[in-house]
Amino acid sequence: MISTPKAQSDSVEARDVHEQLVATLQHHNATFRVMEHSPEGQTELASLLRGHSLSQAAKSLVMMVKQGKRVSRYFLCVVPGDCRVDLALVKRLGSGTHAALAPATLAEQLTGCTMGAVPPVPLHPDLELLVDPKLLENTELVFNSGRLDRSIFLQRDCYVRIFKPWVNRIT
């Protein structure tokens, strides 16, 4: 549990998230492919561009769960593209008093990405990965990979093996 995110120098902004993610997947011998496309950050439109079902899209949202007045936990909540995050469930799972989307500037600091390009992987130590089980019903997950013009198609089993998400209902 933390009260504020780590200093700016600890954020992933200085690194290229897409390249870091591809290198991680290669290092772990993951089954994946990269697709270049027109820049798009809206899940529905990106799914159309990439030609897959909305339920395969891994929509990533940075959530803040307050635990009193001074302490917050930050979650990277990942749900299927056709679902919404249930704030009450995230608040309960995070043992909090309040849950909300993190402010955009904080979310960008924690992910190193512009909103809409956030991959479903926590690249900052203050982000806890929380994934809805509905997403894992798909054998392949699709997501923007730190850039609005690059997407990754990743086998579900590789995702779970490499990133070890906390799987719990959050939709």
Salt bridges, closest charged atoms under 4 A:
GLU36 OE1 - ARG150 NH2 3.88
ASP126 OD1 - LYS6 NZ 3.52
ASP126 OD2 - HIS124 ND1 3.93
GLU128 OE1 - ARG73 NH2 2.62
ASP149 OD1 - ARG147 NE 2.89
ASP149 OD2 - ARG150 NH1 3.06
ASP157 OD1 - ARG156 NE 3.09
